[in-house]
């Protein structure tokens, strides 16, 4: 009789205390081998060997490609052992030779598949395109790393298959493993250990110990040097393993019991359904966790189905497992035979109809074997114990149902959710049923169909985690997020500034993807730009006022046949519903490019439409900060106001009725592709709109200049914008046809847009956004109204910048101290507003005093406040600013 030893640290050894036990052939009841019986000392030695091997990097330190080469050699050694494994597995577990002969081929192929995928397809490193934290720019990525020391514990029904699952997944992902087979079936995995040694798998990577589950399991599942436990077996033991692993917070994956439903629909091919039920139940004598042991049959086919299933079950040939003619072998042990007999008695006591079987099978010359006849119970209620408890033997319950809804309800009425089947001539109908069953695997017109790359595991009390496929391999890795800051400087770290009295952020980021075409007649370039951007069907977005002014007609003429339509229902403060309506028109017309003709609301709408068209759904789905990962639908903008800056920025500001405030899409991928600054498009702008939109640009520039994120690049754009507005706004107010001044105002707005695109804006914008939401105040007018007050509020935190602004505004600062010169900048802005006829008080634009306190609460929570030169946290201070200009 052969003797099998333990495999620890690359060596075959007897148990430390010399203990052994016998392995029994279930087909004869006679012993076939002795096996070293591991104890506590052996378990400790195996864990120590696995720990040292993992920590040394002899395996975990290899690249996936290097590990794959070793595993291919391991697979080759297994292939050489195919015949020996087939015979050993059959004699050890009772599997018929017609099944066990496949494990060498299937196991070696699984090892190859996993090693290849780990080396070529598994995402060991994965970039995170957007972090979801806009205040921590940098590179974010995921590293997946081996878990460490794994333990694999398996049952007796598929010893070799389970060994391949547990060992193959663990080592393919760089782990080491201590594997414990069931005491009833320990032999096959010892052959795997021989193959691993012959293939040169490093010592300690694979360790195999056989012995009593209670003693060894307690050590393996509680040991502090074990990082993960992967268990396949009963739900009762799985619960205990979860408890044991909890003290050291181990990773645990559990593939547990099942009482799966195999649903036969009334349109099923009857012959196929009968064979599916037969195979789903009696394969390997029913000793399969995911067997379809509850067969659900429609009432109108119930009797006919039972007759056919009975005939097929009685035709199965029961015999010794090494006999090639045998279709059913023995149960694994005398204990399991007794369990099956007990459940059969229970079924009869519960009132079920015994259709066939229900007794031991006699095999001539093998009186000591553990054989049992395929058994069918009819008239079973799902509440009965034989329909609710896992029997693990050749026993099936055939349950009658009246409707699909009842079948689904019966299938789901179980503590288990491991697998199930549906048989139907209609794939659509079967899929509809499959989606409703709460279980980990559903087969349609098949059963017991596994695949290396198909995940397997359970819902409910059938398990935790998955085996096989990407999901199963991922269970053997840890996920590490790595963040590399964009700037290695604490002064440039926005979040670290929370603990600093200095809010200034010196870090600079300057992105200029917009092609700016400026000057008289530049509109003509729109035709070329459509082609350059790879488009052919342009939808114009605009507002009614711009269309009445005839400006849209000019754009249509310039676009020619590229223009497929015009959407002109954009309000002065756009909202999400407008974006959705415009996007829907774009879809109807098949638009592949958006041309926005108008002010900030039109351009912001265009940005949001481009995102919605690209990504589907509604505009509200895409309200986010820095979430996009690729270019959006192309966008050309033609500003028609004296200031928006939106033509070159990455911000779209939109009203949300549900949120009760303005919301943002902020992303570098929404910056327009082309901006056309043709002064002819602002010649018809009336003085009032000229003044308010100019103050929008002034506020962009002033707040960018003083933002906590400002830098010399931003400052240059901002100061140029301030100077251009100061010099040219009076000219266009007095003479709207001054084309040169109009063109320079447009350039000022674009410079201001670049400035705040680099550095963000501040409190004045938060206050203006709130006024737009609560009182419908045009954004530019609201910005101008609050800007001087905010400048005075910030003066002690931005004195040097306001001094520069004063000079750009034409203020003589000779003889003034810095603060006095800074305050003069605020006075100069007010003077410019008065000269341009801009509103000077909130009450003039429809704001009521009772709004101010609520507006202050909203304003301090608005995003731009984060970048204000002076920290803002007190709503009463903001309410005071509103009252200053009320």
C-alpha positions in Angstrom: 0.0 0.0 0.0 1.4 3.4 -1.0 2.3 6.0 1.6 1.8 9.7 1.0 3.7 12.3 2.9 3.1 16.0 3.7 4.7 18.6 1.4 6.3 21.4 3.4 8.9 23.9 2.2 9.7 21.9 -1.0 10.2 18.5 0.8 8.0 15.5 1.4 8.0 14.8 5.1 6.2 12.6 7.6 4.1 14.2 10.3 6.1 15.6 13.2 4.5 13.2 15.6 4.6 10.3 13.2 0.8 10.1 12.9 -0.9 8.5 9.8 -4.4 7.7 8.6 -5.8 5.6 5.9 -7.5 6.6 2.6 -10.5 4.4 1.8 -11.7 3.4 -1.7 -15.5 4.2 -1.5 -16.1 1.7 -4.3 -14.9 -1.2 -2.1 -14.7 0.2 1.4 -11.1 -1.0 1.6 -8.0 1.1 2.4 -5.8 2.0 -0.6 -3.1 4.2 1.0 -1.7 5.6 4.2 -1.2 9.3 4.6 0.9 11.4 7.0 -1.5 12.9 9.5 -0.5 16.6 10.1 -0.8 18.1 13.5 -0.3 21.6 15.0 3.5 21.5 14.5 3.1 20.6 10.8 0.6 23.4 10.2 2.9 25.9 11.9 5.8 24.6 9.8 3.8 25.0 6.6 2.7 28.5 7.4 6.2 29.5 8.3 7.6 28.1 5.1 4.9 30.0 3.1 5.6 33.2 5.0 9.3 33.0 4.4 8.9 32.2 0.8 6.5 35.1 0.3 8.5 37.7 2.2 11.8 36.7 0.5 10.3 37.6 -2.9 11.5 34.4 -4.4 8.0 34.1 -6.0 6.1 37.4 -5.2 9.1 39.3 -6.4 9.1 37.8 -9.9 7.3 39.5 -12.7 4.0 37.9 -13.9 5.8 36.9 -17.0 8.5 35.1 -15.0 5.9 33.4 -12.9 4.1 32.3 -16.0 7.1 30.5 -17.4 7.4 28.5 -14.1 3.7 27.7 -14.1 3.8 26.5 -17.7 6.5 24.0 -16.6 4.2 23.1 -13.7 1.4 22.5 -16.2 3.6 20.3 -18.3 4.5 18.1 -15.3 0.8 17.7 -14.5 0.1 16.6 -18.1 2.7 13.9 -17.6 0.8 12.7 -14.6 -2.7 12.6 -16.2 -3.3 8.8 -16.1 -2.0 8.5 -12.6 -4.1 11.4 -11.4 -7.2 9.9 -13.1 -6.9 6.5 -11.4 -5.9 8.0 -8.0 -8.8 10.5 -8.0 -11.3 7.8 -9.0 -10.2 5.4 -6.3 -9.8 8.2 -3.7 -13.1 10.0 -4.2 -15.4 7.6 -6.1 -15.5 9.7 -9.3 -16.1 7.6 -12.3 -13.1 7.3 -14.5 -15.0 8.9 -17.3 -14.8 12.1 -15.3 -11.5 11.8 -13.4 -9.6 11.2 -16.6 -10.1 14.9 -17.6 -8.5 16.6 -14.6 -5.0 16.4 -15.9 -5.9 18.1 -19.1 -8.3 20.6 -17.5 -6.0 21.4 -14.6 -2.9 22.0 -16.7 -5.0 24.2 -19.1 -6.3 26.2 -16.1 -2.8 26.8 -14.9 -1.8 28.0 -18.3 -4.8 30.2 -18.7 -4.3 31.9 -15.4 -0.6 32.3 -15.8 -1.0 33.8 -19.3 -3.8 36.2 -18.2 -1.8 37.3 -15.1 1.2 38.0 -17.4 -0.6 39.7 -20.3 -4.2 40.8 -19.4 -4.5 41.4 -15.7 -4.5 45.1 -14.7 -1.6 45.0 -12.2 -1.4 48.8 -12.7 -4.3 50.9 -13.7 -4.4 54.7 -14.1 -7.3 56.6 -12.4 -8.2 59.1 -15.1 -9.9 61.4 -12.6 -9.4 61.2 -8.8 -12.6 62.9 -7.8 -10.5 65.3 -5.7 -9.9 68.5 -7.6 -7.9 70.0 -4.8 -5.2 67.3 -5.1 -3.8 67.4 -8.7 -1.3 64.8 -9.7 -1.1 61.2 -10.9 -3.3 58.7 -9.3 -3.1 55.0 -10.1 -3.8 51.6 -8.7 -1.3 48.9 -8.0 -2.5 45.4 -7.5 -0.2 43.3 -5.3 -0.3 39.7 -4.0 -2.2 39.2 -0.8 0.5 37.1 0.9 0.2 33.8 2.6 -3.0 32.0 1.5 -4.8 29.0 2.9 -6.9 26.8 0.7 -9.4 24.4 2.4 -11.5 22.2 0.2 -14.2 19.4 0.5 -14.1 15.8 -0.7 -16.3 15.9 -3.8 -13.8 17.3 -6.3 -10.4 17.1 -4.7 -8.2 17.7 -7.8 -10.4 20.3 -9.3 -10.6 22.3 -6.1 -6.8 21.9 -5.7 -6.3 23.4 -9.2 -8.7 26.3 -8.3 -7.1 27.2 -5.0 -3.4 26.6 -5.9 -3.6 27.9 -9.4 -5.3 31.2 -8.6 -3.0 31.9 -5.6 0.3 31.3 -7.3 -0.6 32.9 -10.6 -1.1 36.1 -8.6 2.2 35.8 -6.8 1.0 34.4 -3.4 2.2 31.4 -1.5 -0.3 28.8 -0.2 -0.9 26.2 2.4 -3.4 23.7 1.0 -5.4 21.3 3.1 -7.4 18.7 1.3 -10.4 16.9 2.9 -9.3 14.0 5.1 -11.5 11.6 3.0 -9.7 12.5 -0.3 -6.1 13.6 0.3 -4.2 11.7 -2.4 -4.6 13.6 -5.7 -3.1 16.9 -4.5 0.0 15.1 -3.4 0.6 14.3 -7.0 0.3 18.0 -7.8 2.9 18.7 -5.2 5.3 16.2 -6.9 4.6 18.0 -10.2 5.3 21.4 -8.6 8.7 20.2 -7.2 9.6 18.7 -10.6 8.8 22.0 -12.3 11.1 24.0 -10.0 8.4 26.0 -8.2 10.4 27.5 -5.3 10.4 25.9 -1.9 7.6 27.1 0.3 5.4 28.5 -2.4 3.1 25.4 -2.4 2.6 23.5 0.9 0.2 20.6 1.3 -0.9 19.1 4.7 -3.5 16.5 5.2 -5.2 15.8 8.5 -8.2 16.4 10.7 -10.2 19.5 9.7 -11.1 20.7 13.1 -7.5 20.9 14.5 -5.8 22.1 11.4 -8.6 24.4 10.4 -8.4 26.2 13.7 -4.7 26.9 13.3 -4.9 27.8 9.6 -7.8 30.2 10.0 -6.6 32.0 13.1 -2.8 32.2 12.5 -1.5 35.8 12.4 0.9 35.0 9.5 -2.0 33.9 7.2 -3.4 36.7 5.1 -6.2 35.0 3.3 -8.4 31.9 3.6 -10.2 30.5 0.6 -12.7 27.8 1.7 -15.1 25.6 -0.3 -17.5 23.5 1.7 -20.6 23.6 3.9 -22.3 26.8 4.9 -22.0 25.8 8.6 -18.2 25.5 8.4 -18.0 28.6 6.3 -19.7 30.6 9.1 -17.2 29.3 11.6 -14.3 30.2 9.3 -15.5 33.8 9.0 -15.6 33.9 12.8 -12.1 32.5 13.2 -10.7 34.9 10.6 -12.3 37.9 12.2 -9.8 38.4 15.0 -6.9 38.9 12.6 -9.2 40.5 9.9 -8.2 38.0 7.3 -9.3 38.1 3.7 -11.9 35.4 3.4 -13.6 33.9 0.3 -16.2 31.3 0.8 -17.9 29.0 -1.8 -20.5 27.3 0.3 -23.7 25.2 0.1 -26.5 25.3 -2.4 -30.0 24.1 -3.1 -30.3 25.3 -6.6 -33.5 25.5 -8.7 -33.5 24.1 -12.2 -36.6 25.7 -13.8 -38.3 24.0 -16.8 -40.5 26.4 -18.7 -43.6 25.2 -20.5 -42.0 25.8 -23.9 -38.8 23.8 -23.2 -37.6 21.0 -25.4 -38.8 18.2 -23.2 -36.0 15.8 -24.1 -33.4 18.4 -23.4 -35.1 19.5 -20.2 -35.2 15.9 -18.9 -31.5 15.4 -19.7 -30.7 18.7 -18.1 -32.5 17.8 -14.9 -30.8 14.3 -14.9 -27.3 15.7 -15.4 -28.0 18.7 -13.1 -28.9 16.3 -10.3 -27.1 13.0 -10.7 -23.7 14.1 -12.0 -21.1 12.7 -9.6 -23.9 11.0 -7.6 -25.3 14.5 -6.7 -22.2 15.4 -4.7 -22.0 18.8 -6.2 -22.6 22.0 -4.3 -24.5 23.7 -7.2 -26.6 20.7 -8.3 -30.1 21.5 -9.5 -31.7 19.5 -6.8 -35.0 21.4 -7.0 -36.4 20.8 -10.4 -39.4 23.2 -11.0 -41.8 21.9 -13.6 -45.0 23.5 -14.9 -48.2 21.8 -13.8 -49.4 20.9 -17.3 -46.2 19.0 -18.1 -45.6 17.6 -14.6 -46.7 14.0 -14.9 -45.1 13.5 -18.4 -41.9 15.1 -17.2 -41.8 12.8 -14.1 -42.3 9.7 -16.3 -39.4 10.6 -18.6 -37.1 11.5 -15.7 -37.9 8.3 -13.9 -37.1 6.2 -16.9 -33.8 8.0 -17.5 -32.8 7.8 -13.8 -33.5 4.1 -13.7 -31.4 3.5 -16.9 -28.2 4.9 -15.3 -25.5 2.2 -14.9 -24.2 2.1 -11.3 -20.9 0.4 -10.9 -17.3 0.6 -9.7 -15.7 3.9 -10.6 -12.8 2.4 -12.6 -15.2 0.5 -14.8 -15.5 2.6 -18.0 -19.1 1.5 -18.4 -20.2 3.0 -15.1 -22.3 6.2 -15.2 -22.7 6.4 -11.4 -20.1 5.5 -8.9 -20.2 5.3 -5.1 -20.8 8.0 -2.6 -17.6 9.2 -1.0 -17.9 7.5 2.4 -20.0 5.5 4.7 -20.9 8.7 6.6 -22.2 10.4 3.5 -24.2 7.3 2.5 -25.8 7.4 6.0 -26.6 11.1 5.5 -28.4 10.4 2.2 -30.4 7.6 3.7 -31.5 9.8 6.6 -32.8 12.5 4.2 -34.6 10.0 2.1 -36.4 8.7 5.2 -37.2 12.3 6.1 -38.7 13.0 2.7 -41.0 10.0 3.1 -42.0 11.1 6.6 -42.8 14.6 5.2 -45.3 13.0 2.8 -43.4 13.2 -0.5 -44.0 10.7 -3.2 -41.0 8.4 -3.8 -41.0 8.0 -7.6 -37.8 5.8 -7.8 -34.7 4.9 -5.9 -34.7 5.5 -2.2 -32.4 2.6 -1.4 -28.8 1.4 -1.7 -27.6 0.0 -5.0 -26.2 -3.5 -5.2 -23.0 -3.8 -7.3 -22.0 -7.5 -7.8 -18.8 -8.3 -6.0 -18.6 -5.0 -4.3 -20.6 -5.4 -1.1 -18.4 -3.0 0.8 -19.0 0.0 -1.5 -21.1 3.0 -0.7 -23.6 2.9 -3.6 -27.0 4.5 -3.7 -29.7 4.6 -6.4 -30.7 7.8 -8.1 -33.8 9.0 -6.1 -36.7 11.2 -7.3 -39.3 12.7 -5.0 -42.5 14.1 -6.4 -45.3 16.2 -4.8 -42.6 18.2 -2.8 -43.5 21.5 -1.2 -40.7 24.0 -1.1 -41.2 24.4 2.7 -40.1 20.8 3.3 -36.7 20.1 4.7 -35.6 17.9 1.7 -36.3 21.0 -0.5 -34.5 23.4 1.8 -31.4 21.5 3.1 -28.4 20.4 1.1 -28.3 16.6 0.9 -25.2 16.1 -1.3 -26.4 12.9 -2.8 -28.4 11.5 -5.8 -31.7 12.9 -4.5 -33.9 15.3 -6.5 -37.1 17.1 -5.5 -39.5 17.8 -8.4 -41.7 20.7 -7.6 -44.9 21.7 -9.4 -45.7 25.4 -10.3 -48.5 27.2 -12.0 -46.9 30.4 -13.3 -43.5 32.0 -14.1 -44.0 34.3 -11.1 -44.5 31.3 -8.8 -41.5 29.6 -10.2 -39.3 32.6 -9.6 -40.7 33.0 -6.1 -40.0 29.3 -5.3 -36.5 29.5 -6.7 -35.7 32.5 -4.6 -37.2 31.1 -1.5 -34.0 29.6 -0.1 -31.2 30.6 2.2 -28.8 29.6 -0.7 -28.1 31.3 -4.0 -25.2 29.4 -5.6 -26.5 28.4 -9.1 -29.6 27.5 -11.1 -30.9 26.7 -14.5 -33.6 27.6 -17.0 -34.7 25.5 -19.9 -36.7 27.1 -22.7 -36.9 27.4 -26.4 -36.9 31.2 -26.0 -33.6 32.7 -25.0 -35.3 36.0 -24.3 -37.8 34.4 -22.0 -35.1 32.3 -20.3 -32.9 35.4 -19.8 -35.8 37.3 -18.3 -36.3 34.5 -15.7 -32.5 34.3 -15.1 -32.3 37.9 -14.3 -34.8 37.5 -11.5 -33.1 34.6 -9.7 -30.9 35.7 -6.8 -28.0 33.4 -7.4 -24.4 33.5 -8.5 -24.6 31.5 -11.7 -27.5 30.8 -14.0 -27.3 28.3 -16.9 -29.7 28.5 -19.8 -30.4 25.2 -21.6 -27.3 23.7 -19.8 -26.0 22.8 -16.4 -22.7 22.3 -14.6 -21.0 24.3 -17.4 -17.8 26.0 -15.9 -15.1 28.0 -17.5 -11.7 29.2 -16.4 -12.6 32.8 -17.1 -16.2 32.6 -15.8 -16.6 33.7 -12.2 -18.3 31.3 -9.8 -19.7 32.0 -6.3 -22.8 32.6 -4.4 -25.4 35.0 -3.2 -26.9 34.9 0.3 -25.5 32.0 2.4 -23.9 30.4 -0.5 -20.7 32.4 -0.1 -18.6 35.5 -0.1 -16.4 36.5 -3.1 -15.8 34.7 -6.3 -13.6 31.9 -7.7 -12.3 31.7 -11.3 -12.0 34.4 -14.0 -10.8 37.9 -13.4 -13.0 38.3 -10.3 -11.5 35.2 -8.8 -8.0 36.1 -9.5 -8.6 39.7 -8.2 -9.6 38.1 -4.8 -5.9 37.0 -4.5 -4.6 40.6 -4.8 -4.6 43.7 -2.6 -5.4 47.1 -4.1 -3.0 49.9 -3.4 -3.8 53.4 -4.5 -0.7 55.5 -5.3 -0.9 59.3 -5.5 2.0 61.4 -6.8 1.4 65.1 -6.2 1.7 67.4 -9.1 4.0 69.7 -7.1 6.3 68.5 -4.4 5.9 71.7 -2.3 3.8 72.3 0.7 3.1 75.9 -0.4 1.4 74.5 -3.5 -0.7 72.0 -1.7 -4.3 73.2 -1.5 -5.4 70.9 1.3 -2.4 71.4 3.4 -3.2 75.0 3.4 -6.2 74.2 5.7 -3.7 74.3 8.6 -1.9 77.4 7.4 -2.6 81.1 7.8 -1.2 81.7 4.3 -3.9 80.8 1.8 -1.8 81.6 -1.3 -1.1 78.8 -3.7 1.9 79.5 -6.0 1.5 76.4 -8.2 0.7 77.3 -11.8 -1.2 75.2 -14.4 -1.9 76.8 -17.8 -3.8 75.0 -20.5 -4.7 76.8 -23.7 -6.4 74.4 -26.1 -8.6 77.0 -27.7 -7.6 78.4 -31.1 -8.5 82.1 -30.9 -9.2 83.9 -34.2 -9.7 87.6 -33.7 -10.3 90.6 -35.9 -12.5 92.0 -38.6 -14.0 89.3 -40.8 -12.8 86.4 -38.7 -16.2 84.9 -38.9 -15.4 83.4 -42.3 -13.0 81.0 -40.5 -15.9 79.1 -39.0 -16.4 77.2 -42.3 -12.8 75.9 -42.2 -12.9 75.2 -38.5 -15.8 72.8 -38.9 -13.8 70.8 -41.3 -10.6 71.0 -39.3 -12.4 69.6 -36.3 -13.6 66.6 -38.3 -17.3 67.6 -38.4 -20.0 68.1 -41.1 -23.3 68.8 -39.3 -23.3 72.0 -37.1 -26.1 73.0 -34.8 -26.1 76.7 -33.8 -27.0 77.5 -30.2 -28.1 81.1 -29.4 -30.7 83.2 -27.7 -33.7 85.1 -29.1 -32.1 88.5 -28.8 -29.0 87.5 -30.7 -31.2 86.0 -33.4 -33.3 89.1 -33.7 -30.2 91.2 -34.1 -29.5 89.2 -37.3 -26.2 87.7 -36.0 -27.3 84.1 -36.4 -28.1 84.7 -40.1 -24.5 85.7 -40.6 -23.2 82.5 -39.0 -25.6 80.4 -41.1 -24.4 82.1 -44.2 -20.8 81.4 -43.2 -21.5 77.8 -42.4 -23.3 77.1 -45.6 -24.6 73.5 -45.9 -22.8 72.5 -42.7 -25.6 74.2 -40.7 -28.4 71.7 -39.9 -30.4 73.8 -37.5 -30.7 76.5 -34.8 -31.7 76.3 -31.2 -32.5 79.8 -29.9 -34.4 79.2 -26.6 -31.5 79.9 -24.2 -32.3 82.1 -21.3 -29.9 84.7 -19.8 -29.1 82.2 -17.0 -29.3 78.8 -18.6 -30.6 75.8 -16.7 -30.3 72.1 -17.0 -33.6 71.7 -18.8 -32.4 74.1 -21.6 -29.3 72.0 -22.0 -31.4 68.8 -22.3 -33.7 70.4 -24.9 -30.8 71.6 -27.0 -29.1 68.2 -26.7 -32.3 66.5 -27.9 -32.4 68.8 -30.9 -28.8 68.0 -31.7 -29.5 64.3 -31.6 -32.6 64.7 -33.8 -30.5 66.6 -36.4 -27.5 64.3 -36.1 -25.3 67.2 -35.2 -21.6 66.4 -34.8 -20.4 69.9 -33.8 -21.9 72.8 -31.7 -21.5 76.4 -32.7 -22.4 78.8 -29.8 -23.3 82.3 -30.8 -24.0 84.5 -27.8 -22.8 85.4 -24.3 -21.8 83.4 -21.3 -25.1 81.6 -20.9 -25.1 80.4 -24.5 -21.5 79.3 -24.4 -22.0 77.5 -21.1 -25.0 75.8 -22.5 -22.9 74.7 -25.5 -20.3 73.2 -23.3 -22.9 71.2 -21.4 -24.6 70.1 -24.6 -21.2 68.8 -26.0 -20.8 66.7 -22.8 -24.3 65.4 -22.9 -24.1 64.5 -26.6 -20.9 62.7 -26.1 -21.8 60.7 -23.0 -25.6 60.3 -23.3 -28.3 60.8 -20.7 -29.3 64.1 -19.3 -27.3 67.2 -18.4 -27.7 66.5 -14.7 -25.8 63.2 -15.1 -22.7 65.2 -16.0 -22.6 67.8 -13.3 -19.1 67.1 -11.9 -15.6 68.4 -11.4 -12.8 67.0 -13.6 -14.5 63.7 -14.4 -14.1 63.4 -18.1 -11.4 61.3 -19.6 -11.5 62.2 -23.3 -12.4 65.0 -25.8 -16.0 65.9 -26.1 -18.2 66.8 -29.1 -16.3 69.7 -30.9 -17.4 73.2 -30.0 -16.9 76.6 -31.8 -17.9 79.7 -29.9 -18.6 83.2 -31.3 -19.0 85.7 -28.4 -21.5 88.5 -28.9 -20.9 90.4 -25.6 -18.2 92.6 -24.2 -17.1 90.0 -21.7 -17.6 86.4 -20.8 -14.3 84.6 -21.0 -16.2 81.3 -21.3 -14.9 81.0 -24.8 -11.5 79.8 -23.4 -12.4 78.3 -20.0 -13.1 74.9 -18.6 -16.2 75.9 -16.6 -19.9 75.6 -17.4 -22.2 77.3 -14.9 -25.8 76.2 -15.0 -28.9 76.7 -12.9 -30.3 73.6 -11.2 -33.9 73.8 -9.9 -33.5 70.6 -7.9 -30.3 71.8 -6.3 -31.6 75.3 -5.7 -28.4 76.9 -6.9 -26.0 77.1 -9.8 -24.0 74.0 -10.5 -20.9 73.3 -12.4 -19.3 71.2 -15.0 -15.6 71.9 -14.6 -13.2 69.9 -16.8 -10.3 70.6 -19.2 -12.1 68.6 -21.9 -15.0 71.1 -22.1 -12.8 74.1 -23.1 -14.0 75.1 -26.6 -11.9 74.1 -29.5 -12.2 77.5 -31.4 -13.1 81.0 -30.4 -13.9 83.5 -33.1 -13.6 87.1 -31.9 -15.2 89.1 -34.7 -16.0 92.7 -33.5 -18.9 92.9 -35.9 -20.7 90.5 -33.5 -20.7 93.0 -30.7 -21.6 96.2 -32.6 -25.3 95.8 -32.0 -24.9 95.3 -28.2 -26.8 98.1 -26.4 -24.9 100.2 -23.8 -26.5 98.6 -20.8 -25.5 95.1 -21.9 -22.1 96.4 -23.0 -21.5 97.7 -19.5 -22.7 94.7 -17.5 -20.9 92.1 -19.6 -17.8 94.2 -19.5 -18.0 94.1 -15.7 -18.3 90.3 -15.9 -14.9 90.3 -17.6 -13.5 92.9 -15.1 -14.6 90.7 -12.2 -13.0 87.6 -13.8 -9.7 89.5 -14.2 -9.8 91.1 -10.7 -10.6 87.9 -8.9 -8.1 85.9 -10.8 -5.4 88.5 -10.0 -6.1 88.2 -6.3 -7.1 84.5 -6.1 -5.1 82.2 -3.8 -4.2 80.3 -7.0 -2.8 83.3 -8.9 0.6 83.4 -10.5 2.6 85.5 -12.9 1.0 83.9 -16.0 -2.4 84.6 -14.7 -1.5 88.1 -13.5 -0.3 89.1 -16.9 -3.6 88.1 -18.6 -5.6 89.7 -15.8 -3.8 93.1 -15.8 -4.0 93.3 -19.5 -7.7 92.6 -19.4 -8.2 95.3 -16.7 -6.2 97.8 -18.8 -8.1 97.1 -22.0 -11.5 97.3 -20.3 -10.6 100.6 -18.6 -9.3 102.1 -21.9 -12.1 100.8 -24.2 -15.3 100.5 -22.2 -15.9 104.3 -22.2 -15.2 104.3 -26.0 -17.8 101.7 -26.9 -20.4 103.2 -24.5 -20.1 106.6 -26.2 -19.7 105.0 -29.7 -21.0 101.5 -30.2 -19.7 101.4 -33.7 -16.1 101.8 -32.7 -14.9 98.5 -34.2 -11.4 98.7 -32.8 -12.6 99.3 -29.3 -15.1 96.5 -29.6 -12.4 94.1 -30.7 -10.2 95.0 -27.8 -13.1 94.5 -25.4 -13.5 91.0 -26.8 -9.8 90.4 -26.4 -10.0 91.7 -22.8 -12.7 89.2 -22.1 -10.6 86.4 -23.5 -7.6 87.5 -21.5 -9.7 87.6 -18.4 -11.0 84.1 -19.3 -7.5 82.8 -19.5 -6.7 84.4 -16.2 -9.5 82.8 -14.2 -9.1 79.6 -16.1 -5.6 79.5 -14.5 -6.4 80.9 -11.1 -10.1 80.6 -10.5 -12.3 83.4 -9.2 -13.6 84.3 -5.7 -16.2 85.7 -3.4 -17.7 88.2 -5.9 -18.6 85.3 -8.2 -20.1 83.3 -5.4 -22.3 86.3 -4.5 -23.2 86.9 -8.1 -24.1 83.2 -8.7 -26.4 83.4 -5.7 -28.1 86.6 -6.9 -28.7 85.0 -10.3 -30.3 81.9 -8.7 -32.4 83.7 -6.1 -33.3 86.9 -7.9 -32.6 86.2 -11.6 -30.0 89.0 -11.7 -27.9 88.8 -14.9 -24.5 87.5 -14.0 -22.4 90.4 -15.3 -24.6 93.0 -13.6 -24.4 91.0 -10.3 -20.6 90.7 -10.6 -20.2 94.5 -11.1 -22.5 95.4 -8.3 -20.6 93.4 -5.6 -17.0 93.7 -7.0 -16.0 97.0 -5.3 -17.3 95.9 -1.9 -15.5 92.5 -2.2 -12.3 94.3 -3.2 -12.5 96.4 0.0 -13.3 93.3 2.0 -10.1 91.6 0.7 -7.8 94.6 0.7 -5.6 93.4 3.6 -5.1 90.0 2.0 -4.4 91.3 -1.6 -2.9 94.7 -1.2 0.0 94.2 -3.6 -2.3 92.9 -6.3 -4.8 95.7 -6.0 -1.9 98.2 -6.3 -1.1 96.6 -9.7 -4.8 96.8 -10.6 -4.9 100.4 -9.7 -2.1 101.2 -12.1 -3.8 99.1 -14.8 -7.0 101.2 -14.1 -5.0 104.4 -14.7 -4.8 105.5 -11.1 -1.9 107.6 -10.1 -0.5 106.0 -7.0 2.4 108.4 -6.4 2.4 109.5 -2.7 -0.1 106.8 -1.7 0.7 104.1 0.8 0.0 100.5 -0.5 -3.3 100.1 1.2 -4.5 103.5 0.1 -3.5 102.7 -3.5 -5.2 99.3 -3.3 -8.5 100.9 -2.1 -8.1 103.4 -4.9 -8.5 100.5 -7.3 -11.9 99.7 -5.9 -12.9 103.4 -6.2 -11.7 103.4 -9.9 -13.9 100.3 -10.6 -16.9 102.1 -9.2 -16.1 105.2 -11.2 -15.8 103.2 -14.4 -19.2 101.6 -13.7 -20.8 105.0 -13.2 -19.2 106.3 -16.4 -20.6 103.3 -18.3 -24.1 103.6 -16.8 -23.8 100.3 -14.9 -26.4 99.7 -12.0 -24.9 100.7 -8.7 -27.4 99.2 -6.2 -29.0 95.7 -5.8 -32.4 97.2 -5.3 -32.1 98.6 -8.9 -32.0 95.1 -10.3 -34.9 93.5 -8.4 -33.1 92.2 -5.2 -35.2 92.6 -2.1 -33.7 93.1 1.4 -35.3 89.9 2.8 -33.1 87.9 0.4 -29.8 89.0 1.7 -29.3 86.7 4.7 -30.3 83.7 2.7 -28.1 84.8 -0.2 -25.1 85.0 2.2 -25.6 81.5 3.4 -25.6 80.2 -0.2 -22.6 82.3 -1.2 -20.2 81.0 1.4 -21.0 77.5 0.2 -20.4 78.3 -3.4 -17.2 76.8 -4.9 -15.4 80.0 -5.9 -15.3 81.2 -2.3 -12.6 78.6 -1.7 -10.2 80.6 -3.8 -11.0 84.0 -2.4 -8.0 86.1 -1.3 -9.5 86.4 2.2 -10.8 83.3 3.9 -14.6 83.3 4.0 -16.6 81.3 6.6 -18.9 83.9 8.3 -22.2 84.4 6.5 -22.9 87.6 8.5 -19.8 89.2 6.9 -21.1 88.3 3.4 -24.6 89.6 4.3 -22.9 92.8 5.4 -21.3 93.1 1.9 -24.7 92.6 0.3 -26.2 95.3 2.4 -23.4 97.7 1.5 -24.6 97.7 -2.1 -28.3 97.1 -1.5 
